[in-house]
Amino acid sequence: MPHFYFDTEGSGEDSRDERGIDLPDESSAANAAILALIDMIRDELPNGRSLDLMISVRDCDGQPVFRASMGYEALWGQGQQVAVRGRRRN
């Protein structure tokens, strides 16, 4: 069974997967990456006004197989402060 590695970028923490996981094929690896990206976003929001996250998949030879990214930006009016988890942000 093929082995895949999932590297992440964003929210101030970049991570290179050194262990990886076995999955049946590239399509399964892409689906796993998308689900992981959704979880990453869920964990981070609403922790500010903007967010950019990315996950990339490498095969066992280190070759890129898939990449997905998502950006988020929250704006209220023109320059209004946004309250986030009890704090006020500009």
Secondary structure, 3 states (H helix, E strand, C coil): CCEEEEEEEECCCCECCCCCEECCCHHHHHHHHHHHHHHHHHHHCCCCCEEEEEEEEECCCCCEEEEEEEEEECCCCCCCCEEECCEEEC
